[in-house]
């Protein structure tokens, strides 16, 4: 039908609607793509610069590539990215058109690195930012725009710089401030800030100088019951200060440690929150240790130990929690961290406690001293250690400073 009536916009629009209905799942998506459906829709959009065809085409493409990297790649090959960007430029005032386009660009960027590169080099970031600026009061455009920018920037330094240079940080922060009641928008906004700021001092400074810390902490406070928000917020705070002493001071001054502790306490069973929160505590360890209020430092120790206890089989949480304890111990003149570890050995178990102590220790520790502590604390394996009190117990030294696990969302 669409091939026979290429010059008829009404037929093309109806054809797009029909193809959309034929692609409710991955099987339907691939069937439509196999028979040239994606190519037909893109050609219809190229030939008919009218809103009806453009919107129908976008809605159809959105359905055909949703959660399907194969059809997404096929759309890229069919010049679909160019067709989407052309539709966005055709009428910037149409919020539904801009929303659909942002969603498509996001899906394509998630397919693979090649597709992401294609999107980035086609000017998609500028198109998305233009849409967000034009529809600052439309939450759907802001949310989908943030999600698209997050995916453009993931593991792609060139895209990160492009978004930053085009004013992306300001646009994202404005979206978060204007829509505080939309949790998923806040999560996506944090994702953009996280991907731009991680290990980039200039962009860390840009986010902080524009009030980004307070925006993120406000979102975490408003959506304290959302584990996704707490996870995203903790990672964003981490990425804003990792490898940057000045930014650590800023993040600490805003009370980020206390916010992280609340998140860890409220979402004890959520391994993602525990991992992200512990990495943030690790970065803020020195500031907690040197603060006049030692309650936060003590609470951080307990939070990391509880994470170890609650998630014994999760390697990412174990690594993050031990990293936090290691940093806390490095600034602990009174030995609170080791005392707390030994005090919880009954819950952690012998092996977990020993591994944690090994991570903390950077020197030989007298076993007599450990034995006395174990006796006073009533630990279950006190006899095994105190029986060797005439010798020294040599803990493994871990010199590497862990700033984030492999594959952590610093850049994803």
C-alpha positions in Angstrom: 0.0 0.0 0.0 2.7 2.5 1.0 4.9 1.6 -2.0 2.0 2.0 -4.4 1.0 5.4 -3.1 4.3 7.1 -2.3 2.9 10.5 -3.2 -0.2 10.3 -1.0 0.5 11.6 2.5 -2.8 10.3 3.9 -1.9 6.8 2.7 1.6 7.0 4.2 0.3 8.1 7.5 -2.2 5.3 7.7 0.5 2.9 6.5 2.7 4.0 9.4 -0.2 3.4 11.9 -0.8 -0.1 10.5 2.9 -1.1 10.7 2.9 0.1 14.3 0.1 -2.3 15.2 2.0 -5.1 13.5 5.0 -4.7 15.8 3.7 -5.3 19.4 6.7 -7.5 20.3 10.2 -8.5 19.2 8.9 -11.1 16.7 6.6 -8.5 15.1 9.3 -5.9 15.1 11.7 -8.1 13.2 9.0 -9.4 10.8 8.1 -5.8 9.9 11.7 -4.9 9.5 12.4 -8.0 7.4 9.7 -6.9 4.9 11.0 -3.4 4.5 8.8 -1.7 7.0 11.5 0.5 8.5 12.7 1.6 5.1 9.1 2.4 4.1 8.5 4.6 7.1 11.7 6.5 6.7 11.0 7.2 3.1 7.5 8.4 3.9 9.0 10.8 6.4 11.5 12.0 3.9 8.9 12.6 1.2 6.2 14.2 3.2 7.2 17.1 5.5 3.8 17.3 7.1 3.2 16.9 10.8 0.7 14.0 10.4 3.1 11.8 8.5 6.1 12.8 10.7 4.3 12.0 14.0 2.9 8.7 12.6 6.3 7.8 11.4 8.0 8.6 14.7 5.4 6.6 16.7 5.8 3.7 14.3 9.6 3.8 14.5 9.5 4.1 18.3 7.4 0.9 18.5 9.6 -1.0 16.0 12.9 -0.4 17.7 11.8 -0.5 21.4 14.1 -2.9 23.3 15.4 -4.4 20.1 19.0 -3.6 19.1 18.6 -5.5 15.7 15.8 -3.3 14.5 17.5 -0.2 16.0 20.6 -0.9 13.9 18.4 -1.5 10.8 16.9 1.9 11.3 20.3 3.5 11.5 21.2 1.8 8.2 18.0 3.1 6.6 19.0 6.7 7.5 16.4 6.8 10.2 18.5 9.0 12.5 18.5 11.8 9.9 14.7 11.4 9.4 14.1 11.7 13.1 16.3 14.8 13.4 14.6 16.4 10.4 11.2 15.8 12.0 12.4 17.5 15.2 13.5 20.5 13.3 10.3 20.7 11.2 8.2 21.8 14.2 9.8 22.4 17.5 6.5 23.5 19.1 5.0 19.9 19.0 5.7 18.4 22.4 4.5 14.9 21.4 6.6 14.9 18.3 9.7 15.9 20.3 9.0 13.3 23.0 8.7 10.5 20.5 11.9 11.6 18.7 13.9 11.8 22.0 12.7 8.3 22.9 13.8 6.9 19.5 17.3 8.6 19.7 17.7 7.2 23.2 16.8 3.7 22.0 19.2 3.9 19.1 22.1 5.1 21.3 21.5 2.1 23.5 21.9 -0.5 20.7 25.7 -0.5 20.5 28.7 1.7 20.3 28.4 2.2 16.5 24.8 3.3 16.8 25.7 5.6 19.6 28.5 7.2 17.6 26.1 7.7 14.7 23.6 9.5 16.9 26.3 11.6 18.5 27.8 12.8 15.2 24.4 13.6 13.6 23.7 16.5 16.0 21.3 14.7 18.2 22.4 16.3 21.4 21.6 19.8 20.0 18.2 18.6 18.8 17.4 17.1 22.2 18.5 20.2 24.1 16.5 22.4 21.7 13.4 20.3 22.5 14.0 20.6 26.2 14.5 24.3 26.1 11.3 24.7 24.0 9.2 22.6 26.3 10.5 23.4 29.8 7.1 22.9 31.4 6.4 19.5 29.8 7.7 16.8 32.1 7.6 14.1 29.4 9.9 16.0 27.1 12.3 16.8 30.0 12.4 13.2 31.2 12.9 11.7 27.8 15.4 14.3 26.9 17.4 13.6 30.0 17.3 9.9 29.3 18.5 10.4 25.8 21.4 12.7 26.9 22.4 10.1 29.5 22.7 7.4 26.9 24.5 9.7 24.5 27.1 10.4 27.2 27.6 6.9 28.4 31.2 5.8 27.9 31.7 8.4 25.2 34.0 11.3 26.1 33.3 13.1 22.8 29.6 13.1 23.4 30.1 14.2 27.0 32.1 17.2 25.9 29.6 18.0 23.2 26.7 18.0 25.7 28.7 20.1 28.1 29.7 22.7 25.5 26.1 23.1 24.3 24.9 24.0 27.8 23.6 20.5 28.7 24.3 20.8 32.4 22.2 24.0 32.8 19.3 22.4 30.8 19.3 19.3 32.9 19.5 21.1 36.2 16.7 23.4 35.1 14.6 20.3 34.2 15.2 18.8 37.6 14.4 22.0 39.4 11.2 22.6 37.4 9.9 19.0 37.9 10.8 18.0 41.4 7.8 15.8 41.8 8.7 13.4 38.9 11.0 10.8 40.4 12.1 9.2 37.1 13.0 12.5 35.6 15.2 13.1 38.7 16.8 9.7 38.2 17.5 10.4 34.5 18.8 13.9 35.3 21.2 12.4 37.8 22.3 10.0 35.1 23.3 12.8 32.8 25.2 14.7 35.5 26.9 11.5 36.6 28.1 10.6 33.1 29.3 14.1 32.4 31.1 14.6 35.7 32.8 11.3 36.4 36.6 12.0 36.5 36.3 15.3 34.6 37.3 18.1 37.0 36.0 20.9 34.7 32.5 19.3 34.4 32.5 18.4 38.1 33.1 22.1 38.8 30.4 23.2 36.3 27.8 21.0 38.0 28.7 22.1 41.5 29.0 25.8 40.6 25.5 25.8 39.2 24.0 24.3 42.3 23.9 20.7 41.2 24.7 19.3 44.6 21.7 20.8 46.2 19.4 19.8 43.3 20.5 16.2 43.7 20.2 16.2 47.5 16.7 17.8 47.2 15.6 15.0 44.8 16.9 12.4 47.2 15.1 14.0 50.1 11.8 14.3 48.2 11.9 10.8 46.9 13.4 9.1 49.9 11.2 6.0 49.4 12.5 5.4 45.8 15.5 3.1 45.8 16.2 4.1 42.2 16.5 7.8 43.2 18.7 7.0 46.2 20.9 4.8 44.0 21.2 7.5 41.3 21.7 10.3 43.8 24.5 8.5 45.7 26.3 7.7 42.4 26.0 11.2 41.2 27.5 12.6 44.5 30.3 10.1 44.1 31.0 11.1 40.5 31.0 14.8 41.4 33.8 14.3 43.9 35.9 11.3 42.8 39.5 12.1 42.2 38.9 15.8 43.2 39.7 17.0 46.7 38.1 20.4 46.2 34.8 18.8 45.1 34.9 16.4 48.0 35.0 19.4 50.3 32.0 20.9 48.5 30.0 17.6 48.6 30.8 17.1 52.2 29.8 20.6 53.2 26.3 20.1 51.8 25.8 17.1 54.2 25.9 14.4 51.5 27.3 11.9 54.0 24.2 12.2 56.2 21.9 11.9 53.1 23.8 8.7 52.0 23.4 7.2 55.5 19.7 7.8 55.4 19.5 6.1 52.0 21.6 3.1 53.2 19.4 2.7 56.3 16.1 3.0 54.4 17.1 0.7 51.6 19.1 -1.9 53.4 17.9 -4.8 51.2 18.6 -2.9 47.9 22.1 -4.0 46.8 22.4 -1.1 44.3 21.8 1.5 47.0 24.2 -0.2 49.3 27.0 -0.3 46.7 26.6 3.3 45.6 26.2 4.6 49.2 29.3 2.8 50.3 31.4 4.3 47.5 30.2 7.7 48.4 31.1 7.2 52.1 34.5 6.1 50.9 35.1 9.4 49.2 33.9 11.4 52.2 35.8 9.4 54.8 38.4 12.0 55.6 35.8 14.7 56.1 33.7 12.6 58.4 36.7 11.6 60.4 37.9 15.2 60.9 34.5 16.7 61.6 33.6 17.8 65.1 30.5 15.6 65.0 31.8 12.0 65.4 28.3 10.6 65.2 28.3 10.7 61.4 31.7 8.9 61.3 30.5 6.2 63.7 27.2 5.8 61.7 29.2 5.4 58.5 31.2 2.6 60.0 28.1 0.8 61.0 26.4 1.4 57.7 29.3 -0.2 55.8 29.4 -3.2 58.2 25.6 -3.7 57.8 26.0 -3.7 54.0 28.6 -6.4 54.4 26.4 -8.4 56.6 23.2 -8.0 54.6 24.8 -8.9 51.2 27.4 -11.6 51.8 27.0 -13.0 48.3 27.2 -9.8 46.4 30.7 -9.1 45.3 30.0 -5.5 44.3 28.6 -4.6 47.7 31.4 -6.4 49.5 34.0 -4.5 47.5 32.3 -1.1 48.0 31.7 -1.7 51.7 35.3 -2.8 52.4 36.6 0.1 50.4 34.5 2.5 52.6 35.9 0.8 55.7 39.4 0.9 54.4 39.2 4.7 53.9 37.4 5.3 57.2 40.1 3.3 58.9 42.9 5.3 57.2 41.6 8.4 59.0 40.6 6.7 62.3 43.1 7.6 65.0 41.1 5.9 67.8 40.7 2.6 66.1 36.9 2.7 66.0 36.7 0.9 62.7 38.6 -2.2 63.8 36.7 -2.2 67.1 33.4 -2.1 65.2 34.5 -4.9 62.8 35.5 -7.1 65.7 32.2 -6.3 67.5 30.2 -7.5 64.6 32.2 -10.7 63.9 29.4 -12.9 65.3 27.1 -11.6 62.6 29.6 -11.3 59.7 31.2 -14.7 60.4 34.8 -15.6 60.8 35.8 -15.5 57.1 34.1 -12.2 56.3 35.5 -10.5 59.4 39.0 -11.7 58.7 38.8 -10.4 55.1 37.5 -7.1 56.3 40.3 -6.7 58.8 42.8 -7.6 56.2 41.5 -4.8 54.0 41.8 -2.4 56.8 45.3 -3.2 58.0 48.4 -1.7 56.6 50.8 -2.9 59.3 51.6 -5.9 61.5 49.2 -6.1 64.4 50.1 -7.7 67.7 47.9 -10.8 68.2 47.9 -10.2 71.9 46.2 -6.9 71.4 43.7 -8.5 69.0 43.1 -11.3 71.4 42.3 -8.9 74.2 39.8 -7.0 72.0 38.2 -10.3 70.9 37.9 -11.4 74.5 36.3 -8.2 75.6 33.9 -8.2 72.7 33.0 -11.8 73.1 33.8 -12.8 69.5 33.1 -16.4 68.4 36.6 -17.0 67.1 38.6 -15.4 70.0 40.3 -18.7 71.0 41.8 -19.3 67.6 43.5 -15.9 67.6 44.4 -15.6 71.3 46.0 -19.0 71.3 48.8 -17.5 69.2 49.2 -14.4 71.3 53.0 -14.8 71.5 53.4 -14.2 67.8 52.2 -11.5 65.5 49.4 -11.7 63.0 50.3 -10.4 59.6 47.4 -8.9 57.7 47.4 -8.5 54.0 48.3 -5.0 52.8 46.0 -3.5 50.2 47.6 -0.3 48.9 45.2 0.4 46.0 42.7 3.1 46.6 39.5 1.9 45.2 37.6 4.8 43.5 34.8 2.7 42.0 34.2 -0.9 40.8 34.8 -2.0 37.3 31.7 -1.2 35.3 30.4 1.2 37.9 27.9 3.8 36.7 30.4 6.6 36.8 30.2 6.6 33.0 27.1 4.6 32.3 
